[in-house]
């Protein structure tokens, strides 16, 4: 079933709706213009929006979808702060922040449930009224002028009596006109009950979280015409995280959502988090799964249900699987275009990068058993699954790729060659080579002259780890000392500790935008890339070439493929003797460095991220779509996601406990003359409760849950601890 036409949704029929920009003031006749509009547009629905307010994108289409999402819906209105029923942002928050109503609308659309909720009262700022519902009750309206709110209140009463319902949709927000006051009159019983158990509580909380972090812009998948694709990945940092952020920034023609997996604490819990785009600061969905996925799962019913929900609710048309770490292989079985982007060799290689003494050229079950037992570079996943289990899982990975006709994208040809050596069945899988693009717009580094007798100025660029050459640098340190002065740049904590022991200079980290300036200040003759594992691409190498700094790199993987030895850089085997000899030779033959520097300076500007994205679009062709193609559901729950539901329920329980204690205190105050002891006890409980709640609020605030959603279980734990401390005082 097409995502834009869910089974519960009926199609609008008849002429296009009559739309007016209405001066929806507190007074003035509304009934006369309504009758005139209906007479001028026979058979047409009727919609309006207040004059002078910012009009959200596709507001009319969204309201029409809401009005026709179920039979017997008479009218649909957006969220609006004019009425407490549809209030999205409370008065205090509006007063404390200068809020962009269009950003609020985008946020509500993105974090809401895309649902309609039956409401007891309509507001006059913006609405969509179905013609069949109007025809059923307009003849019953009293004659004479009437204000917009009074007309709407009468319509709602008549509709309810004749079997129609008004709804509000959580996927559209309009601002409150400054000149309008809140709807007058006491709340009805229905309105009081609705406000007590508002279905918008989770939405309000999520929007408030976004406001607290600055209400950042978000993408709106399924709302505008752009096709939607989903990136499945981990958030371990490094090249993958940079790649997906660059991709999203350089791809304005599509919406790129992210599904990332997080580990919760040390007990193996797991959370899946969905972001609307790579630059998003807050998630739009969060799921905790009951059966955590260690390494990768062959299948997971929970995980697959989540994937299907994402594809359905957000109109996902393509999936780019950039990592299956802590994901299920179900990501390879969806009924949409799927590609695997190989940022590493996982899960074909359990160690992520295939090196066991030397770069691996095969990996049988016996090889895997030996690797799991003895390879110092295979420490993370070897303890999570037996070799036999891993062998079966990676075999299923290849089965899915072949059976579902999935194409693979590799950033260098060396990746394709190695994968096909590790599993020969991949020889039949199409593999496209698309190198990563970078947008480094900076002049070439100029190096000051060096006397022949002076040591080379060598910068080791990038984080140092066992895989990235930490032990190689340690072993080669003494042999390098006569030939080079070493500076570690962006080396991380491990590199800083190594530099302190060996007498090198070290800069723990730097911002990417500052790299040209920092490198220029270090005045390097060359930069060293001592990775001992086969890199799949190396952003660092691209940066050095763009800046004209000669690279000295280990002859493995993409480094060996991308560097022409002696022309665009220098290669050495990843062992200490080869490294020392390479540096010694360059010190004694400085003209070789000068030649490579000249060659790099003459190179044309490299591929940018927009070039890379264009190549991906050629493999994953997607067309624009009609606006507002998302599914609309009938809202029943009072939450955004399960974690927010838990937080909301816990908060409601604590609020109830506080109200009970406050009530007991008030009751005891009235009975002061009868029992001073009961008063003192209740007063003491309330004072204690204030202190406990204050401490709890500070601890929860420190967790920064809106931007660190994986800490929600800690927040729930604090709530549980707080609940234990709250006891209703004895009567």
N, C-alpha and C positions, 0 to 999 in steps of 0.2 A: 504494500500500500504506500502510495506516495506520501512523504512526510508532511506535505502541505494540506493533505486531505485525510485526517484521521477519521476513523469510523464514527466517532461521536459528533463530528462537525457536519452541519448541513450547509448547503450552498445558498448564498443570497440570490434573490431573483428580482425581476422587475427593473425599472429605470434606475440610473445612478442616483445615489442619495442627494437630497437637497442639503447644501451646506451653507451655513451663515456664520459670520463673525458677529457675535452678539454682545451688546452692551449689557452684560448680566449684572446690573446694579442691584442694590438692596431694595429699591422701589421701582415702580414703573410697570406698565402693562406688558405681560409676556404672552398671555393667552391670545390676544388679537394677532400679533405677528405669527404665532404658531398656526392658527387657523388659516391665515393668509398664505403661509408657505405651503401648507398641505393642499390648499386649493390650487396654487400655482404649479404644483408638481404632483399631479395625480398618480397614485400608485407608488410613489417614491418614499424611501425612508427619510428620516429627518435627523440632521446632525448639526451641532454648533460648537464653537469654541469662543471663549471670551476675547474681546478685542484687546490688543495691547500686550498680550502675554507671548512668551517664546513658544512657537509651535514645534513640538517634537517631530522628528522624522517619521513619516508614515503613520501619523496619529489616527487619521481617518480609517485607514486599512486595518490597523490594529483593533480599533473599536468595532469595526464591522465583523472581524473575525470573532471577537468576543460575543457580539450580539447573536451570531449564528453558530456558536460553538455547541449549543444544545437547543432542542426544541423548547418553545414556550418561554424563551428569554425575551422580555419586552424592551429592555434598555440596558446599555452598558456605559459605565463611566470609568475614567482613569483614577489612579491614586491622586489625591489632591489634599493639601493641608488645610483647606477651608473647613472641612468637616472632620470631626473626630473619628467618624466611621472609616474614612479613606486617608487619614493622616499618615504620611510617610516620615516626616521630620517634625519633631516636637518644637514648641515655641522657643524653648531655651536654646536648643541647638541652632535654630534659625537665627536667633539673636547673636549667638556667639561666633557664627561663621558666615562668611560671604559665599553663598552657594550658587553654583551655576545650575539652573533648572534643567538644562539639556544634559549635563553630566549626571545629574540625579536620575533623569529618565533612563539614560543608558545603563547606569548601575542597577536600577530596579529591574530593567529588562533582563540583565545578565544574571543577576543573583536570585531572581524570583523563580517561582515554580511554573511560570507560563500558564497560569490557571485563572479561572473566574470564580468569584465567591459571591453567593447570594447575600445581599445587604438590605438593611431595613430602610435606608433613606438615600436619595440621590442628591448630589450637589449641582449647582447651576453653572459651574465653570466650563464644563465640557461634557458632552454626552452624545450618544448615538441611540436613536429611538426607531424601532422597527415599525414599518407602516401597518402591518397586520395587527400589531398590538395597539397602535394608536387608533386605528379604525374601530377597534372593539370598545374603546372607552371614551374617546373624544366627544361623541354625542352626549355622554352623560355628564360632561363638565358643566359647572354652573356658568351662566352668562355674566358678562361684565369683566372689567379689567382685574388682573391679578398679577402679583409679583412672580418672578421665576421660581422661587423656592416654594411658594404656596401652590403653584400649579404642579410642580413635581411631587409634592407631598400628596396632593389629591390623586394624581395619576398612579402613584404607588399603591394607594389604598384601593383604587378601582381595579388595578391590575391584579392585586392579590385576590380580590373578590371574584375575578373572572378567570383565574388560573394562570396568571403570568407572573414572572419574577424579574426584578431588577438585579443586576450584578455589577461588581467592580472587578477590574482586571489588574493583576499585580505586575503586568509587563508594560505599563504605560503610566507616566507621571506628568502632570502639568502643574505649573506653579500657581500659587494663590494670588489672585490680583490684589494689589496693594490697597485698593479702595473698598474691598469687600470685607464685611465682618462675618463672623461665624454664624451658622444657621441659627435663627432664634427659636425660642420655645423650649419647654422641658422635653427631655428625651423620653421616647415611648418605652414601654416594657421591652419590646424587641430590640430597640437601640441599646438600652442598658445591658441586656444580656449579650448582645454582640460585642460591645466594648469590653465586657468582662472576660470574654473568651475570644478575643480578636484573632482571626486566622492570619493577620498580617504581622504578628509579633516577631516571627523569625525573620521576615523580610526587613522590618524596621531595624532589628538588631544588626543584620548584615550591612544595611545601608549606613547605619551609625558607625560601624567599624570602618567602612570606607571613608566616611567623613573624617574620622579621627586620624587617618593617615594621609589626608589631603585630597580626598575624592579624585583619585587619578583617573584619567580617561581609560575606558575599556572598549574592547571590540564588542560587536553585537551580532554574534553568529545567528544566521537565519532571519535577520531583520532586513539588512540591506541586500543588494543584488550580488554581493561577492560570494563565491563558493567557499566552502569551509573544509579545511583539512586538519587532521589531528596528528600531532607528534607524540609518539610513545617513547618515553625516555626516563633516565634516572637524573637525579640532581646531585651528582658527586662533584660537580664543578668541572674544571678543565676544558678541553677543547669542545666537547659536546655541548655544554651549556653556552659557550660563546657562539658556537655554530648556530644553534637554534635561535638565539637572540638576534644575531646578525640576519638570519634568514627572515624572521618576522619583520624586522625593520626595513628590509629591502624588498618586501613583497606586499605593496599596497593593494594589489589586485585580488588578494585572497585573505581570508581570515585563518590564521594559524593558531589553533588551540594546542594546549599542552596537557598531557596526562602523565604525571610523575608519581613515583612510588617513594614513600618514606618509611624508614624503620622507626618504630615507637619504642624508645627506651632500650633496655638490655634484655627484655623478656621475649623478644621476637614478635611483638605486635607489629601491625602494618597499617598504613594509611595510604589511600590513593587520593590525589589532589588534582583538580581540574582547573586550569587557568584559561581565560578567554583569549589571551595572546601572550607571546613570550615576554613582553615588558610589563605584564600585569603585576601589581603589588599585592593583590588579595585574590584568593581563589573564588570561583563561582560554585564549586561543589566540593564536598569532602566526604569520603567514605572510609570507615574502618571495616576491615574484613576479618571475619571470625577465624578463618584458617589462613595464617600468614603464608606468604610465598617465599620460601628460602631459595635463593639463586633464581631459578625459573621453574614454573610448574607446567607439566604437560597439559593440564586443564584445571579450571577452577570455575565452579558454577557461579559463585559470587562475582568473580572478576568478569565473567562473560556477561552476566546480567548488567553489570555497570557499563561495560562497553556498549552493549545494545541500547541502554538508556541514553548514553552520550550521543550515539549515532542518530537515534530517533529524535531526541529533544533538541539537538543543535544542528541537525541537517548535515552531518558529516558525510562527505562524498569520497574522501581519500584518507588513507592512513599511512604515515611515514614512521616505520618502526626503527628508531635510532638506537634503542637499547631494550633488551628483554630482561635486564637485571631486575629482579623482584617483580617481574610481570609474568603473565601466563601466556603460553603459546596460542591461546585463544585469539590473541591480537592478530594472528596470521590467518584467521578463518572467517573474517567478517565479509558480508556480501557487498563490499565496496572496494574500489581500487586500492591495492596495498603494495607498498614497496618496502624493502629492507635497506636501510642506509648503514653501511659498515664503517662505523667510527672505530671499531676494534674488531677482534676475531671471535667474540663471544656470540653464541654459546658453543660454536664448533671447538673453540679452545677454552678449556676450563680456567687456564691461567690468564685469560683475556688476551695476552700477547704471547704468541707461540715461540718461546725460547726455553730450551732445556739444555744448557751447555753451549748450544749453538741454535741458530734459527731452525725450527722444526720443519721438516719436509713431509712428514706423515704423522698420523696419530691413531694407531689401532687401539683396541681395548687394552692390550698389554702395555703399549706406550703410555696410555692414560694411567694405568695402575702405577707404573714407575714414576710418572710425573707427580701424581698425587702423594706419593710416599716420599720422594726425595728432592723435588724441584724447589729451591728456595724462593723462586718467583711465583710459585703456586701455593699461596697460603690462605687466601680468603675463602674460596669456595670448596677447597679440597676437604674441609671438615664438615661441610653441609650435606653432601651427597656422596654415596659410595661411587667408585669408578663405574660400576655396573649401572647404577641409576643414572649417572651423568651420560654414559654412552647411549642409553635408551632415550633419554630426553633430547640429546642433540640429534640423534637419528630421527626422532619425531619432528624436530625443527626442519630438517632437510626434506622429510616427507611432505610437510605442509607447504613448503616453498615450491616444491615440484608439482604437487597435486593441484595447488591453487593458482599456478601460473604466475607466481610472484617474481617480479624482476628485482635485482639487487643493484644498488648504486655504491660504487667504491670511489674513494677520493684519489687513489693512485692504482696503477695497473698491478703493482706488487701485491696489493691486497687480494685481488682476484686470483693471481697466480698461487699465492699461499693457501687461500681457502680451497682451491681446487686440488692442491696437493694433500691437504688435511682430510678432505672428503671428496674423492673423485666423482661422486654422484653430482656434485655441483657443476661439473663440466657442461651439463645440459641446461643450466640456468642462465638466462641472459644477465650479463653484468655490464653496467654502463659506468665509464670513468668520468666523474665530474669532480674536479679539484675545488677545494674551498676557495672562496673569494675573500679578499681583505680590502678595506677602504682606509689605507694609510696614506694620507696626503701630507707628506713632509719632504723637505729637501734631503739629499744624500748626506750622509755623515762625512765630514772632512777630518782626516787624521793628520796630526802634527808630525813632522819628520822625526825619525828615530836614528840615533847613532848606531852603527853596526855592532858595537860592543854591548849595547844596551839590550836588556831582555825585552822580549815581546810583551806588549800589553794585551792580555787575553781576558775577555769577559765570558764567563759561563752563564748563559742566559736561560732562565727558566727554573722551575721548582726541581730540587734534587730529591730523589728517592732511590731505592734499590733498583727499580726499573729504569730510572732516568740517569743512572751512572754514578750514584753516590759512592759505592764501594770502589768503582773504577777510579774515580778521582782521588779517593783516599790512598789507594795502592800506588797511583802514579805520582803522588805529591812530591816525594823527594827527587824523583827523576826529572820532574818538570821545573824544580826550583832554579837550576842554573840557566834555564832558557826562557822563563816566562814569569811575569808578575800576574797573579790570578786575582780577579774580582768576581764574586758571585753576585748576580743581579736577579732579584725575584726568586731567590732560592728557597724560601720557606724556612721554617724553624730548624729543620734538619740541616740545611745548608749553612745557616748561621752558626750552629754548634760545630760543624765541621771546619768552617773558616776560623773560628776561635782557636781550635786545636792546632791548625796548620799554619797560622799566621797570615791568612789571606784576608782581604777586605770582603765585606758582604753587605748587601742591601736586601733585606728580607722580602720586601714587596714594593710594587710600584703600580701606578695607574697606567693603563694602556696608552692613554692620550699623552702621557709624559715620557713614553719610551724614547722618542727621538732626542728630546732634550737631555734625558739622563744618559743615554749612550754617548751623545756628543761630549758631555762633561767628562766621561771616562776615557775618551780619546783612544778607542781600541784599535789595535792592528788587525785583530780578528776576533771572532766569537766562536766558542766551543759548544758543540751539541754532543754530549757523551752518552746518549741513550744506548742501553745494551739490548733493548727489545726492538723489534721491527715497528717503527712508527707507521701509522696509516697515511699521514699527510705531513704534519708539523707546521702549525701556524708560525712558530718561532722562525723556522727557515724562511718562510715567505716574508716576514718582517725584516729579517737581515738582508735578504736580497733586495727588497724595496728600498732599504736605507743605504745600500751599497757597502755593507760590511762583509768581508770575506768570511764564510762559515768553514769551520773545521769540524767534520761530523763523522760519526761512526758509520761504517759501510753496511748498514742493514736497512731493510724495508724501504719506505718512501725516501729516506735521506739518500740512500744509494741511487735510487731511481731518478731523483730530481736534480742531483748535483753532478755536473760533468767535471770529473777530477782534473784539477789544474786549470780549468776554464771558468767555472762559476763557483768554485769552492774546492775543498780538499777532503779526502776520505781516508779513514784508517780503520783497521779491524778493531772491534771492541775489546781490546786487551791492553794492559798497561804498557807493554813494550812498544806496541804499534803506535799508541798515543804519544809516548815520549819521543819516539823517532820522528813522528810527523811534525811535532812542534820544533824539535831540534833542527830539522832540515829547513823549515821555514825561517828560523832565526838566522841560519847561515846563508840563506838564499832569499833575501827580502824582495828581490825583483819578481819572484813568483807571487807574492802577496800583492804587489803593485799591479801586476797584470790582471789578477782576478778583480781587484778593486776597479780598474778601468773598465773591464768587461761588464761588471754589474752596473756601473754608472751609465753605460751605454744602453742597457736593457730598456725596452719600452715599459710603460706602466703596466703592472700585472692585472689579472682579472679582478674585478670588483665583485661584491656580493650580489649586485643586480645581474651581472653576467651569469653567476652561479644559479640564481633563482630562475632565470630564463631557461637554462638547460633543464632544470627540474620540471618546469612547466611543459617542456616539450615531451617529457616522459609521462607526465601526469596531466593530460589535457582536461581542463574543466571549464564549463561555460557559465556565464552569469545567469542569475535566476530572478524570478519575480520577487519583489520585496515582500516582507512579512510572510514568509512561507513556513514559519514554525508551527508546531502543533499547539493546540489549546486544549487544556484539560479542565475538568470541574474540580475546583479545590475543596479538599475536605480537611487536610491536616493543618496544623498551626505552626508549621516549621519551615525552615529552608532546607536543611540537611540533617541527617541523624545527629551529628555532634551539636548542632545548634538546637535541635529538639531537646537533647539531654540538658544542655545549658539552660534553655528556656524553662523546662520543667523544674529543674533544680532551683532556678531563681524564683519561680512562682511558689514553690514550697517554702522557701526561706521567707519570701514576702508574706505568705500566709502566717507563718510562725511569728513573724514580727508583729503582724496585725493582731494576732491573738494575745501576745504579751502586752501590746499597747492597750488592747481592750480590757485585759485583766487589770492593768494599772489604773485605767480610768474608772473601772468599776470599783476598785478598791479605794480610790480617792474619795468617791462618793460615800463609801461606807467607813470613812475615817473615824467618825465618832464611835462606831461600833467595835472596830478592831484595828488599833494602831499597828499591831504586829503584822497583820496581813498587808497593810499599806507599805510598811518598811520592806517587806520581802519582795513585793511586786516592784517597788521603786528600785530596789537593788538589782533585780533581774533586768529591768530596762536599762539601767546604767551599764551593767555588765554587757548587755546585748549591744549597746552602742559601741562599746570598746571593741568587742569581738568583731562586729561587722566592719568597723573601721580598719582593723588589722587585716581582715580578710580581703577588703577592697584593695588595700595596698599590695598584698601578695598577688592577687589576681592581675592587677594592673601591671605589675612587674613582669608577668609572663608574656605580655604583648601578644595575646592570642590572635588578634586580627591579622598580624603579619607573620605570626609563627603558629599556624594552625595545628602543627603536630604537637603543640603543648596543651591542646584541649583536654586530654585525659588528666593532666596535672591540675587544670582548673576544676575539672569535675571532682578530683580527689580532694581539693581544698573545700569544695562545697559539701562533700560528704563529711569531712572533718568538722565543718562548721555546723552541719545539721546535728551532729552528736552533742555539740555544746549547747544547743538550744533546747531547753526544756520548759514547757509551760508551767508557770508557778502554780502551786497547789492552791485551790480555793480555800 
